[in-house]
């Protein structure tokens, strides 16, 4: 064990590469909890992550066991930015160990890191609720900014398909997956820039394109062509014929044979307020029904009330509220 600055007694957090227990079991536990929450992780994820940790390409920290309590944090770092997951097993009392994990990740972060986003999860909902309340109460004393995220869900049925929503005049649907990641990124990045979900997408247009390319390649589940529409605005070309200008798109991914994830809906700011977002979502949901899915899921930042209202009008309800903790070099006191 190591001494934690500012605390009495040793820390129970050790680097994952130095952990002598069964790290694979902890990764399996993490995946099980995330799948139970409706998040997409392939069956091979624990074994692949274990190899990544052993090779040093994925950072990790283990909260040493204390009775039923144990935890794991993993962190992927690229180009000065990091994304990770902090997971706790055990009863609500284990949230103290969760705070130790969060402190260890900040304390032992790689040099040169500009930003780090950590999602939180627990095997037991009561543990996550208690931990979340403690994090909210800690507020400014944390090295992290707390971003609340809603997990929303909608049941689907071919007996009562979602009603279609017409696009405004001079707009039409086309398949988004036929357009390529570069063109989609030209809408995705400006659609989120400056808004409450901006940091959940990418910091640069290049990062945005890489993210979309990975999603379209199946990184989080098979992309669903029939449920991933894009919207073009008809404009006359130099010879007076029709030409389409991309203004919006949606991207849906398969989570399992029954559930799909609405991974992205983007509308350029100057085209909002015309019902395009609602039409996109309705088109996606009807596509999911046609494909035989019985459930649609999505995540949205709680501060994005405009999007939440659109989702609620489309029949989505909030299943739970999760938290993402964001550390940035510019504002961190550590």
SULZIRA-V329857 format. One line per field, one symbol per residue. phi: phi as a letter, one per 40 degrees, with the letter a starting at -180 (. if undefined). burial: 1 if it has 24 or more other C-alpha atoms within 12 Angstrom, else 0. A space follows every 50 residues. Layout:
phi = ???
burial = ???
//
This chain:
phi = .bccdgbcgcccbbdccccccccccccccccccccccgccacdcdccccc cccccgcbcabbcccagccaaabbabbafgbbbabbbbbhcdcccccccc cccccccbcccgccaabbcbaacbccccccccccccccfccccbccbcbc cbbacbaccacdccbcccdgbacacccccgccccccbccccbdgcccdcc cacbdccccccccccccgdbhccbdcbbcbbbccbcccbgccacbcbaab bbbccadbbbbccabbbddcbcgbgccccccccccccccccgcbabbaba cccccccccccccchcbccabbbbbbbbccbccc
burial = 00000000001111111010001101111111110011111000110011 01100001111111100011111111100011111111111111111111 11111111110011111111111110111111001000000111111111 11111100001110001000111111101111111111111110001111 11101011111110110001111111111111100000000000111111 11111100111111111100100011111111111111101111111111 1100001101100111100111111111100000
//
